[in-house]
Amino acid sequence: MGRILRHLFGAVAACAAVALAAPAQAQCVGSDPSVAVTVDAKPISGFSVRAPGQRRFGMVEYLGGLELTSSHKDFGGFSAIRVEPDGQHFVSLTDRGWWLTGRIAYDHGRPTGIADARMAPILGPDGRTLKARGWYDTESLAERDGWLYVGIERVNRIVRFDFARCGFRARAAEYAASGRTVYGNLPSNKGFEALTFAPRDSKLAGTLIAFSERGLDADGNLRAFLIGAAPGDAGIAEFSVKRRDNFDISDSATLPSGDVLLLERRFSWWSGLAMRLRRIAISAIAAGALVDGSDLLSADFLGYRIDNMEGLSIHTDANGAVVLTLVSDDNFNHFLQRTVLLQFRLVDE
């Protein structure tokens, strides 16, 4: 993902030379619609409410966190994030169709703030914003070869953007449109919540893996899809993820090992808000399969500094440690909910 934001930080020439996987390039049309925004960050020193000095939780170690606020009217509702290999630069999106890019600042490995932040509306194929088209709930985000792939829940579409070359000017192009005969009947508000690519050296060879939030199969398990890597490829297969404890899927990311990590979320008026990280073996994912996995972390709102956790990204730091970055969706309910960014180190990866 290191090529995605270089043009935004002074390396336009390098981006122009990027070789893209797709046979045709999108046109970079119009002026840059982004604006600089100031993001204020309040450190979250401890993850546990009752034991703020505790660092080890399940199979992860807490590195630090931030509570984020901004005066920009469209700041909030963050439903996905992808952090570049440098562990600093990132791209995120809101469920109301806005990009956020920036840089995570650190002090001795602990996140301390957000710098160089910019926001812009996500553009549709004709240059109008996705919001103007009625394409609401941009919930999921994946990256390959400088292209960003976005799942839109309300209309059950996957679109992609030539972001490495065009940046905020990139326009949506529908991806695997033929698949809508397979996944088009997902619930309009429980559809594509998570996207990630399988490793190129795995048996799935770069396939896009798409998870529904709560699209259920006949057995009550969560529907998921394997979408061919070639643009326009109609080869789409379905598999299922075992639904346990009433958790829904809110994001996914691929570990260096090739396994897939799921971020899950549960809310009810009786049990409150909770999150879970579940690891799915890449070897188990196949057409027609029912997959499950081991739980790495579980946390609830009363005992831990979480909110409505919706975004997950994975990168490897300079010491070779696998770092997980999570972000929450405050539903633009700034009085009752928070935008939090949390980081953990995966233990024994």
C-alpha positions in Angstrom: 0.0 0.0 0.0 3.1 2.2 0.1 2.3 3.7 -3.4 -1.2 4.9 -2.5 -0.5 8.3 -1.0 2.9 9.3 -2.3 1.5 11.9 -4.6 -0.2 13.5 -1.6 3.2 13.9 0.1 5.3 15.2 -2.7 6.1 12.3 -5.0 3.8 12.8 -8.0 6.4 11.6 -10.5 6.9 8.3 -8.7 3.1 7.6 -8.8 2.9 8.4 -12.5 5.3 5.5 -13.1 3.4 2.9 -11.1 2.5 -0.1 -13.2 -1.1 -1.0 -12.5 -2.6 -4.5 -12.6 -5.7 -3.4 -14.5 -5.5 -3.3 -18.4 -7.2 0.1 -18.5 -6.6 3.1 -16.4 -9.2 5.4 -15.0 -9.0 9.0 -16.1 -7.8 11.6 -13.5 -10.4 14.4 -14.2 -11.0 17.7 -12.5 -9.3 19.4 -9.6 -8.3 17.9 -6.2 -11.5 18.3 -4.1 -9.7 17.6 -0.8 -9.4 20.0 2.1 -6.9 20.0 5.0 -8.5 19.2 8.4 -7.2 19.5 11.9 -7.6 16.3 14.0 -7.3 16.6 17.7 -6.1 13.5 19.6 -6.5 12.5 23.2 -4.3 9.6 24.3 -5.9 6.4 25.6 -3.2 5.2 27.9 -4.9 2.0 29.1 -7.1 -0.5 27.2 -8.7 -2.0 30.3 -10.9 0.2 32.5 -10.2 -1.8 35.6 -6.5 -2.4 35.0 -5.1 0.5 33.0 -1.6 -0.8 33.4 -2.3 -4.2 31.8 -0.8 -4.7 28.3 -1.5 -8.3 27.4 -5.0 -9.3 26.3 -5.6 -12.7 24.8 -3.2 -13.0 21.8 -2.4 -9.3 21.5 -0.5 -6.7 23.4 -1.9 -3.2 23.7 0.4 -0.5 22.2 -1.8 2.6 22.7 -4.8 4.5 21.4 -6.3 7.9 20.6 -9.7 9.5 20.9 -10.1 11.6 17.8 -12.2 14.8 17.2 -12.3 17.4 14.5 -14.4 20.5 13.7 -14.9 19.3 10.1 -18.6 18.6 9.7 -18.0 15.3 7.8 -15.5 13.9 10.3 -16.7 10.7 11.9 -18.4 7.5 10.9 -15.2 5.8 10.0 -16.0 2.3 8.8 -12.6 1.1 7.4 -8.9 2.0 7.4 -5.8 0.8 5.6 -2.4 1.7 7.1 0.6 1.7 4.7 3.7 -0.5 5.4 5.5 2.4 7.0 3.0 2.2 9.8 2.2 5.9 9.5 0.4 7.0 6.4 -3.2 5.7 6.1 -6.4 6.0 4.1 -9.8 5.7 5.8 -13.4 6.2 4.7 -16.6 7.2 6.3 -19.9 5.5 5.8 -21.3 8.7 4.3 -18.8 8.6 1.4 -15.8 10.6 2.4 -12.1 9.8 2.2 -9.7 10.7 5.1 -5.9 10.4 4.6 -3.2 11.3 7.1 -0.2 10.2 9.1 -0.1 8.6 12.5 2.5 10.2 14.8 4.3 8.1 17.3 6.4 8.5 20.5 8.4 5.3 21.2 6.0 3.1 19.4 2.8 4.6 20.9 0.4 6.6 18.7 0.3 10.3 19.8 -1.6 12.1 17.1 -2.8 12.5 13.5 -0.9 14.8 11.1 -1.3 15.9 7.5 -5.0 15.0 7.5 -7.1 15.7 4.4 -10.7 14.8 3.6 -12.6 14.7 0.3 -15.9 13.3 -1.0 -15.7 9.9 -2.8 -16.5 10.4 -6.5 -18.8 8.2 -8.6 -18.2 7.2 -12.2 -19.6 10.5 -13.6 -17.7 12.7 -11.2 -20.6 13.3 -8.9 -20.2 12.2 -5.3 -21.3 8.8 -4.2 -23.7 10.5 -1.8 -25.3 12.4 -4.7 -25.9 9.1 -6.5 -27.6 7.6 -3.4 -24.8 5.1 -3.0 -24.8 5.1 0.8 -22.9 3.2 3.4 -19.3 2.9 2.1 -18.3 0.3 4.6 -15.3 -1.8 3.4 -11.9 -1.1 1.9 -9.2 -3.2 0.4 -6.0 -2.4 -1.6 -4.1 -4.0 -4.4 -1.5 -2.6 -6.7 -2.4 1.0 -5.8 -6.1 0.5 -6.5 -8.6 0.9 -3.6 -11.7 -1.4 -3.6 -14.7 -0.2 -1.7 -17.9 -2.1 -0.7 -21.1 -0.2 -0.7 -23.7 -1.7 1.6 -27.0 -0.1 0.6 -26.7 -1.0 -3.1 -24.6 -4.2 -2.8 -21.8 -3.0 -5.1 -18.0 -3.2 -5.1 -16.3 -0.3 -6.8 -12.6 0.5 -7.3 -10.5 3.6 -7.5 -7.1 4.3 -9.2 -6.0 6.0 -6.1 -2.2 5.7 -6.5 -2.4 7.7 -9.8 -5.4 9.9 -9.3 -5.7 10.4 -5.5 -8.9 12.2 -4.4 -9.8 12.7 -8.1 -10.2 9.0 -8.6 -13.7 8.0 -9.8 -15.5 4.8 -9.0 -15.6 2.0 -11.5 -17.8 -1.0 -10.7 -15.9 -4.2 -10.1 -17.3 -7.7 -10.7 -20.7 -6.3 -11.6 -21.8 -9.8 -12.8 -21.5 -10.9 -9.2 -24.7 -9.0 -8.3 -26.7 -12.0 -9.5 -25.0 -13.9 -6.6 -24.7 -11.3 -3.9 -27.3 -8.8 -5.0 -29.9 -10.2 -2.5 -27.8 -9.4 0.6 -29.7 -7.3 3.1 -29.4 -3.6 2.1 -28.0 -2.6 5.5 -26.1 -5.8 6.3 -24.1 -6.3 3.1 -20.5 -5.9 2.2 -18.9 -4.9 5.5 -15.4 -6.3 4.9 -13.0 -6.8 2.0 -9.5 -8.2 1.9 -7.2 -9.8 -0.7 -5.8 -13.3 -0.4 -2.1 -13.5 -0.8 -0.8 -14.1 -4.3 1.2 -17.1 -3.1 -1.9 -18.8 -1.6 -4.2 -21.3 -3.3 -6.6 -18.4 -3.8 -4.0 -16.4 -5.7 -5.0 -12.8 -5.0 -8.7 -13.4 -4.9 -10.8 -10.6 -3.4 -12.6 -12.0 -0.3 -15.8 -10.2 0.6 -17.7 -10.7 3.9 -21.2 -9.6 4.6 -22.1 -8.0 7.9 -25.1 -10.2 8.6 -26.2 -11.7 5.3 -27.2 -15.2 6.5 -27.3 -18.5 4.7 -30.0 -21.1 5.2 -28.2 -22.4 8.3 -27.9 -18.9 9.9 -24.2 -18.5 9.2 -22.6 -15.4 7.6 -22.3 -15.3 3.8 -19.0 -14.5 2.2 -17.7 -14.5 -1.4 -14.6 -15.3 -3.4 -14.3 -12.9 -6.3 -11.9 -13.5 -9.1 -8.8 -11.4 -9.3 -9.2 -10.4 -13.0 -11.3 -7.3 -13.7 -14.7 -8.3 -15.0 -14.2 -12.0 -14.0 -17.6 -13.6 -13.5 -16.0 -16.4 -11.4 -17.6 -15.7 -8.0 -18.0 -18.4 -5.4 -19.7 -18.4 -2.0 -18.7 -19.8 1.4 -19.9 -19.2 4.9 -18.4 -18.1 8.3 -19.8 -19.7 11.4 -21.8 -17.1 13.3 -21.1 -17.4 17.0 -22.5 -15.6 20.0 -24.6 -13.2 17.8 -21.5 -11.3 16.5 -21.5 -9.7 13.1 -18.5 -9.0 10.9 -17.4 -5.4 10.7 -14.0 -5.7 8.9 -11.2 -8.0 7.8 -7.5 -7.9 6.9 -4.9 -10.4 5.8 -2.1 -11.4 8.1 1.5 -11.8 6.8 1.0 -15.6 7.2 -1.9 -15.4 4.8 -4.6 -16.1 7.4 -7.6 -13.7 7.5 -8.4 -11.7 10.7 -12.0 -10.8 11.2 -13.1 -7.8 13.4 -16.5 -8.6 14.8 -19.0 -6.5 16.7 -22.1 -7.2 18.8 -24.7 -4.8 20.2 -27.9 -5.4 22.1 -29.8 -3.4 24.7 -29.3 -6.3 27.1 -25.7 -7.1 26.7 -24.4 -3.8 25.4 -21.5 -3.3 22.9 -18.7 -5.8 22.4 -15.9 -6.5 19.8 -14.0 -9.6 18.9 -11.0 -10.5 16.7 -11.2 -14.0 15.1 -8.5 -15.6 13.0 -9.5 -17.7 10.0 -7.0 -20.1 8.4 -6.5 -19.2 4.7 -6.2 -22.9 4.0 -9.8 -23.4 5.2 -11.4 -20.8 2.9 -12.8 -22.4 -0.3 -16.0 -22.4 -2.3 -18.8 -24.0 -0.4 -16.8 -24.2 2.9 -18.0 -23.4 6.4 -15.1 -21.7 8.2 -14.5 -20.9 11.9 -11.4 -19.8 13.7 -9.7 -19.0 17.0 -10.6 -15.9 19.0 -7.6 -13.6 19.6 -9.3 -10.9 21.6 -12.8 -10.2 23.1 -13.7 -6.9 24.8 -16.9 -5.2 25.9 -17.8 -1.5 26.4 -18.0 -1.6 30.1 -14.6 -3.1 30.7 -12.5 -1.8 27.9 -11.9 1.5 26.0 -13.7 0.5 22.9 -16.6 2.0 20.9 -18.3 0.8 17.8 -15.2 -0.8 16.3 -15.6 -1.1 12.5 -12.1 -0.7 10.8 -9.1 -3.0 10.9 -5.7 -2.8 9.2 -2.5 -4.8 9.6 1.1 -3.8 9.0 4.5 -5.0 10.1 6.7 -2.6 12.0 10.5 -2.1 11.7 11.1 -4.9 14.2 9.0 -7.4 12.3 6.1 -7.3 14.7 2.6 -7.5 13.3 0.6 -4.4 14.3 -3.2 -4.2 14.3 -4.9 -0.8 13.9 -8.6 -0.5 14.7 -10.9 2.5 14.3 -14.4 3.1 15.5 -17.6 4.4 13.8 -19.3 6.9 16.0 -22.3 7.1 13.7 -21.9 10.9 13.8 -23.4 10.7 17.3 -20.6 12.8 18.8 -22.4 13.3 22.1 -22.8 9.6 22.9 -20.1 7.9 20.9 -16.4 8.4 20.1 -14.0 8.0 17.3 -11.2 5.9 18.7 -8.0 4.5 17.1 -6.4 1.5 18.9 -3.2 -0.3 18.2 -2.1 -3.8 19.3 0.8 -6.1 18.6 0.0 -9.6 17.6 1.7 -12.0 20.0 3.6 -15.0 18.6 2.8 -14.3 14.9 
